[in-house]
Amino acid sequence: MPKMTKDDDPEAYIEAFERHALMTGLDKRFWASQLGALVVGKAQAAYQALSRDDALDYEHMKEAILYRLEINPEHYRCQFQAKKGPEAKQPRVLLQLLQDLLDKWKIQNQEGWLGEIEASKGSADETDGVDLSDLTSSLLFREAQEEDPEIGALREQAQDYRCLNAMAVFDAFPMPHVAELIERIGDARYISTLDLAKGYWQIPVAKRSRLKTAFGTPWGLYEFVRMPFGLHGAATMFQRLMDQILAGHAEYAAAYIHDIIIYTRTWEQHKSTLWAILTELRRTGLTANPQKCALAQKETKYLGFLVGRCMIKPLTDKVETIRNFTVPQD
């Protein structure tokens, strides 16, 4: 179970801890000491303020932490009264948004990213002894940052995999350092960047693990056939794959997850190198998004920097954001 951070929702974290403790078979006598070592901030202060006997009683400890964080019926009453509905979201608008999402799901299903879970699935044998009700994740929506050429600007769906992540084994595969990747470009005269289309969805999920990605929708229960966003091992899994693909081209190519950069000093070398990398991608069944690729550039954007012409500098819009930041008044 990863240690709590200041950005975690305390109540959700405690719920995830309890699920993790149940799934791992942790003796309830040790729940209090285990949770006490994981919480931070006010929750940690509440735990440390307990007497020795109270600190061993998990239910008493949980109650003390929630009380210290003001998470109680009065807290929920105030939240409920202060809650406001989304602006300009009339019933017809909400109905259209749901219809748009349904259309998007249909397109994804046609491309083989999702699988509908049948009523007969979900036995303990298929999920390593874990009941499906403990694995089913919530479905969330957010504003799309860009338009899909097939279905336009819609809400993007995401899954809340916090409980699943708490039970999963952490993948410690080392991620590359952005500064080191940028430095490797050096005095390259020709630079190409490739963005792999639809990111993690190009990686298949093992059949025996698909049920663990289950999530509920208004149209039924689904599982991912392709690797979804939100799993804490997704980035390292993708990085491991890219490192294996580019192992023979490390002198002139690198990748940060799904962003590949190719850099050479001569045009002839660049053509042969680009062809070799594209051949490797085709061999492994990976595809790039042409709209996000830049080929044979003198300088280009990569990982938040403008690189090329023997220069490395931050992007102008990022610098402007810092320059225009409001000066604190207190």
C-alpha positions as CSV (number, residue, x, y, z in Angstrom):
1,M,0.0,0.0,0.0
2,P,1.6,3.3,-1.1
3,K,2.0,6.0,1.6
4,M,-0.7,8.7,1.7
5,T,0.1,12.0,0.0
6,K,-1.2,15.5,0.7
7,D,-3.2,15.3,-2.5
8,D,-5.1,12.1,-1.5
9,D,-8.7,12.3,-0.3
10,P,-8.4,11.0,3.3
11,E,-11.7,9.2,3.4
12,A,-11.1,7.5,0.0
13,Y,-7.5,6.6,1.1
14,I,-8.8,4.9,4.3
15,E,-11.4,3.0,2.3
16,A,-8.7,1.8,-0.1
17,F,-6.5,0.8,2.9
18,E,-9.4,-1.3,4.3
19,R,-9.9,-3.0,1.0
20,H,-6.2,-3.7,0.7
21,A,-6.0,-5.1,4.2
22,L,-8.9,-7.4,3.5
23,M,-7.5,-8.6,0.2
24,T,-4.1,-9.3,1.6
25,G,-5.5,-11.0,4.7
26,L,-3.9,-8.6,7.2
27,D,-4.8,-9.4,10.7
28,K,-7.2,-6.7,12.0
29,R,-5.1,-6.4,15.2
30,F,-2.4,-4.7,13.0
31,W,-4.7,-2.4,11.0
32,A,-4.2,0.6,13.3
33,S,-0.4,0.4,13.4
34,Q,-0.2,-0.1,9.6
35,L,-2.5,2.8,8.8
36,G,-0.8,5.0,11.4
37,A,2.5,4.5,9.5
38,L,0.9,5.5,6.2
39,V,-1.1,8.6,6.9
40,V,0.3,12.1,6.9
41,G,-0.5,15.7,8.0
42,K,-3.5,16.1,10.3
43,A,-4.4,12.4,10.1
44,Q,-0.9,11.5,11.4
45,A,-1.2,14.1,14.1
46,A,-4.6,12.7,15.2
47,Y,-3.0,9.2,15.4
48,Q,0.0,10.4,17.4
49,A,-2.3,12.2,19.9
50,L,-4.1,8.9,20.8
51,S,-3.1,7.0,24.0
52,R,-1.3,3.8,23.6
53,D,-4.4,1.7,24.0
54,D,-6.6,3.8,21.7
55,A,-3.9,3.7,19.1
56,L,-4.2,-0.1,18.9
57,D,-8.0,0.1,18.4
58,Y,-8.5,0.6,14.6
59,E,-12.1,1.7,14.8
60,H,-11.3,4.3,17.5
61,M,-8.3,5.4,15.6
62,K,-10.3,5.8,12.3
63,E,-13.0,7.8,14.2
64,A,-10.3,10.1,15.7
65,I,-8.7,10.8,12.3
66,L,-12.1,11.5,10.6
67,Y,-13.1,13.8,13.5
68,R,-9.7,15.7,13.3
69,L,-10.3,16.1,9.5
70,E,-13.9,17.3,10.2
71,I,-15.3,14.5,8.1
72,N,-18.6,13.9,9.8
73,P,-22.4,14.2,9.2
74,E,-22.2,18.0,9.6
75,H,-19.4,18.1,7.1
76,Y,-21.5,16.3,4.5
77,R,-24.6,18.4,5.3
78,C,-22.6,21.6,4.6
79,Q,-21.2,20.1,1.4
80,F,-24.7,19.1,0.2
81,Q,-26.2,22.5,0.9
82,A,-23.2,24.3,-0.9
83,K,-23.3,22.0,-3.9
84,K,-24.4,23.6,-7.1
85,G,-25.4,22.0,-10.3
86,P,-23.4,22.6,-13.5
87,E,-24.2,25.8,-15.3
88,A,-26.2,25.7,-18.5
89,K,-26.7,22.0,-18.3
90,Q,-30.4,21.6,-19.1
91,P,-32.0,18.1,-19.4
92,R,-31.8,18.2,-23.2
93,V,-28.1,19.1,-23.0
94,L,-27.3,16.4,-20.5
95,L,-29.2,13.9,-22.7
96,Q,-27.1,14.9,-25.7
97,L,-23.9,14.5,-23.7
98,L,-24.9,11.0,-22.7
99,Q,-25.7,10.2,-26.3
100,D,-22.3,11.5,-27.5
101,L,-20.6,9.3,-24.9
102,L,-22.6,6.3,-26.0
103,D,-21.5,6.9,-29.6
104,K,-17.9,7.1,-28.4
105,W,-18.2,3.8,-26.5
106,K,-19.5,2.2,-29.7
107,I,-16.6,3.4,-31.7
108,Q,-14.1,2.1,-29.1
109,N,-15.8,-1.2,-28.9
110,Q,-15.6,-1.6,-32.7
111,E,-11.8,-1.0,-32.5
112,G,-11.5,-3.8,-29.9
113,W,-10.5,-1.7,-26.8
114,L,-13.4,-2.8,-24.6
115,G,-15.1,-6.0,-23.9
116,E,-18.6,-6.4,-22.3
117,I,-18.6,-8.6,-19.2
118,E,-21.1,-11.4,-19.4
119,A,-23.2,-12.4,-16.5
120,S,-21.4,-15.8,-16.3
121,K,-18.0,-14.1,-15.7
122,G,-16.6,-12.9,-12.5
123,S,-16.0,-16.1,-10.5
124,A,-13.2,-16.1,-7.9
125,D,-11.3,-18.6,-10.1
126,E,-11.0,-16.2,-12.9
127,T,-9.7,-13.3,-10.7
128,D,-7.2,-15.1,-8.5
129,G,-9.7,-15.5,-5.7
130,V,-10.9,-11.9,-5.8
131,D,-14.5,-11.2,-6.1
132,L,-15.6,-8.9,-9.0
133,S,-17.4,-6.6,-6.7
134,D,-14.1,-5.7,-5.0
135,L,-12.5,-4.9,-8.4
136,T,-15.2,-2.9,-10.2
137,S,-14.1,0.7,-10.6
138,S,-16.0,3.9,-10.9
139,L,-16.4,5.7,-14.3
140,L,-15.5,9.4,-14.4
141,F,-15.8,12.0,-17.1
142,R,-13.7,15.1,-17.9
143,E,-13.7,17.8,-20.6
144,A,-11.8,16.6,-23.7
145,Q,-8.7,18.7,-24.4
146,E,-8.8,18.2,-28.1
147,E,-11.3,17.0,-30.8
148,D,-11.4,13.5,-32.1
149,P,-11.4,13.6,-35.9
150,E,-14.1,10.9,-36.0
151,I,-16.4,12.0,-33.2
152,G,-15.5,15.7,-32.5
153,A,-15.0,17.3,-29.1
154,L,-16.7,15.2,-26.4
155,R,-16.3,14.3,-22.7
156,E,-13.4,11.9,-22.1
157,Q,-14.0,8.9,-19.8
158,A,-11.6,7.8,-17.1
159,Q,-11.7,5.1,-14.5
160,D,-11.0,5.5,-10.8
161,Y,-8.5,2.7,-10.3
162,R,-7.2,3.8,-6.8
163,C,-8.5,0.6,-5.1
164,L,-7.0,-1.6,-7.8
165,N,-3.7,0.2,-7.7
166,A,-3.5,-0.2,-4.0
167,M,-3.7,-4.0,-4.4
168,A,-1.3,-4.2,-7.4
169,V,2.4,-4.9,-7.1
170,F,4.4,-1.7,-7.9
171,D,6.5,-1.9,-11.0
172,A,9.9,-0.3,-10.2
173,F,11.2,-0.2,-13.8
174,P,13.3,3.0,-14.1
175,M,11.8,5.8,-16.0
176,P,14.2,8.0,-18.1
177,H,15.1,11.5,-16.8
178,V,13.8,14.3,-19.1
179,A,17.0,16.3,-18.7
180,E,19.1,13.4,-19.8
181,L,17.0,12.7,-22.9
182,I,17.2,16.4,-23.9
183,E,21.0,16.5,-23.4
184,R,21.4,13.5,-25.7
185,I,20.2,15.5,-28.7
186,G,23.3,17.6,-28.5
187,D,24.3,19.2,-31.8
188,A,21.9,17.1,-34.0
189,R,21.0,18.9,-37.3
190,Y,18.0,16.8,-38.1
191,I,15.3,15.9,-35.6
192,S,12.1,13.9,-35.9
193,T,9.5,13.2,-33.2
194,L,6.9,10.5,-33.3
195,D,3.8,10.3,-31.1
196,L,2.3,6.9,-30.8
197,A,-1.4,7.0,-31.5
198,K,-3.9,6.5,-28.6
199,G,-1.0,5.7,-26.2
200,Y,-1.5,2.8,-23.9
201,W,-4.5,1.4,-25.8
202,Q,-2.0,-0.2,-28.2
203,I,-0.9,-2.6,-25.5
204,P,-3.1,-5.8,-25.0
205,V,-4.1,-6.7,-21.5
206,A,-3.5,-10.4,-20.6
207,K,-6.7,-12.3,-20.8
208,R,-6.6,-13.4,-17.1
209,S,-6.1,-9.8,-16.0
210,R,-8.9,-8.2,-18.0
211,L,-11.5,-8.7,-15.4
212,K,-9.5,-6.7,-12.9
213,T,-10.0,-3.6,-15.1
214,A,-13.8,-3.9,-14.8
215,F,-15.9,-0.7,-14.5
216,G,-19.6,0.0,-14.6
217,T,-21.3,2.2,-17.2
218,P,-25.0,3.1,-17.7
219,W,-24.9,0.5,-20.5
220,G,-23.5,-2.4,-18.7
221,L,-20.3,-3.8,-17.1
222,Y,-17.1,-3.5,-19.2
223,E,-13.5,-4.7,-19.0
224,F,-10.5,-3.4,-21.0
225,V,-9.0,-5.6,-23.7
226,R,-6.3,-2.9,-24.2
227,M,-4.3,-1.3,-21.4
228,P,-6.2,1.6,-19.9
229,F,-5.0,4.9,-18.5
230,G,-5.0,5.2,-14.7
231,L,-3.1,2.0,-13.8
232,H,0.1,2.9,-11.9
233,G,2.0,0.3,-13.8
234,A,0.9,1.4,-17.3
235,A,3.6,4.0,-17.8
236,T,6.5,1.7,-16.8
237,M,5.0,-1.1,-18.9
238,F,5.0,1.1,-21.9
239,Q,8.5,2.5,-21.2
240,R,9.9,-1.0,-20.9
241,L,8.4,-1.9,-24.3
242,M,9.8,1.2,-26.0
243,D,13.3,0.6,-24.4
244,Q,13.2,-2.9,-25.9
245,I,12.2,-1.7,-29.3
246,L,14.8,1.0,-29.5
247,A,17.6,-1.0,-27.8
248,G,19.4,-1.3,-31.1
249,H,19.1,2.4,-32.0
250,A,20.1,4.0,-28.7
251,E,22.8,6.1,-30.3
252,Y,20.3,8.2,-32.3
253,A,16.8,7.5,-30.9
254,A,15.1,7.6,-27.5
255,A,11.6,7.5,-26.1
256,Y,9.8,8.9,-23.1
257,I,6.7,6.6,-22.8
258,H,5.0,7.2,-26.2
259,D,7.0,10.2,-27.3
260,I,9.9,9.1,-29.6
261,I,12.7,11.4,-30.8
262,I,15.2,10.6,-33.5
263,Y,18.3,12.9,-33.9
264,T,21.2,12.8,-36.3
265,R,23.9,15.1,-37.8
266,T,23.5,14.2,-41.5
267,W,20.5,13.9,-43.8
268,E,21.5,10.5,-45.2
269,Q,21.8,9.1,-41.7
270,H,18.5,10.6,-40.7
271,K,16.7,9.0,-43.6
272,S,18.0,5.5,-42.8
273,T,17.5,5.9,-39.1
274,L,13.9,7.1,-39.6
275,W,13.2,4.2,-41.9
276,A,14.7,1.7,-39.3
277,I,12.6,3.1,-36.4
278,L,9.4,3.0,-38.5
279,T,10.2,-0.6,-39.5
280,E,10.6,-1.5,-35.9
281,L,7.2,0.1,-35.0
282,R,5.5,-1.8,-37.8
283,R,7.1,-5.1,-36.8
284,T,5.7,-4.7,-33.3
285,G,2.3,-3.5,-34.4
286,L,2.5,0.0,-33.0
287,T,1.2,3.0,-34.9
288,A,2.0,6.7,-34.8
289,N,-0.4,9.7,-35.0
290,P,0.7,11.6,-38.2
291,Q,-0.9,14.8,-36.9
292,K,1.4,14.8,-33.9
293,C,4.6,13.8,-35.7
294,A,7.3,16.2,-36.9
295,L,9.9,14.9,-39.4
296,A,13.4,16.2,-40.3
297,Q,13.1,19.4,-38.4
298,K,16.0,21.8,-37.6
299,E,14.3,22.4,-34.2
300,T,11.2,21.0,-32.6
301,K,9.2,20.8,-29.4
302,Y,9.9,17.8,-27.2
303,L,8.9,17.2,-23.6
304,G,8.2,20.9,-22.9
305,F,11.4,22.2,-24.5
306,L,12.4,23.6,-27.9
307,V,15.4,21.6,-29.0
308,G,17.7,21.9,-32.1
309,R,20.3,24.2,-33.6
310,C,22.6,23.4,-30.7
311,M,20.0,25.0,-28.3
312,I,17.8,23.8,-25.5
313,K,15.2,26.2,-24.1
314,P,11.8,26.0,-22.5
315,L,8.7,26.7,-24.5
316,T,7.6,30.3,-24.7
317,D,4.1,29.7,-23.4
318,K,5.4,27.9,-20.3
319,V,7.8,30.8,-19.6
320,E,4.9,33.3,-20.1
321,T,2.8,31.5,-17.6
322,I,5.5,31.9,-14.9
323,R,6.1,35.6,-15.9
324,N,2.4,36.4,-15.7
325,F,1.9,34.6,-12.4
326,T,0.2,36.8,-9.8
327,V,2.6,37.9,-7.1
328,P,1.5,36.7,-3.6
329,Q,0.1,39.5,-1.4
330,D,0.7,37.8,1.9
